[in-house]
Amino acid sequence: MSTPIQPKISDFDILSFDCYGTLVDWESAIVSTLQSILLTHDAHWNDAVLLEHFARLEPNEQELGGSYREVLRRVLARFGTRLGFVPTDAQLKQFEECIARAMPFSDTVGALKTLSESFQLAIISNTDNDLFALTAPNLEVSFDFVITAEQVGKYKPNPVVFEHALKQFPGSKSRVLHVAQSLFHDVAPANALGISTVWIDRTAGKLGATAPSDAKPQWTYPSLADFVGSVRNE
């Protein structure tokens, strides 16, 4: 029996991206914002524990529904319950926008500009429309498609999010390659639907702000810069 031939990345027409954690350094934003809030309440956890707790809380709150602003407000309130404080309205507002206002990774903008010359680009993100609007100017490219959790009414890893995206994209799902940092939120559900995947292993195998998953991508790169280099070398 012959071995299936792995497609080339250049065979795809659409590159869809997770945003936060893949294009944008959300972990730094989560940690710095939480630590500043905790400090005002004389509460103390190290960065790794904060991210681990966030990774447990966020999916649970997303399952309960609501906007991503509401999800993040509930997450912060649960941090407060665990550590013995009540966040102020200003702190809730600060936390609900901290991820959207986070900066891109150093290789993101250059990678997106290069890839936009050969592919249509899409965002598939667990966020609200207005929150992504805060992020978009920092990415410095125009995306051909933007799919948010607000539009779908569900959050990744629910496969409905990817099913909705495929309905927006022209052509077959075989022409779509999804690029993401989270195995749990992105690679696992995309794989389940037969969408080809790239894992950008930003955290060198550490879980960080995402839940664990044993999903296996078709390609793995440590950064977007390495991914772009591979595309160029095909």
Helices and strands as residue ranges (DSSP letters): G 9-11, E 14-17, H 26-40, H 47-63, H 68-83, H 89-98, H 108-115, E 120-125, H 129-139, E 145-148, H 149-152, H 159-168, G 173-175, E 176-180, I 183-187, H 188-192, E 196-200, E 219-221, H 224-232
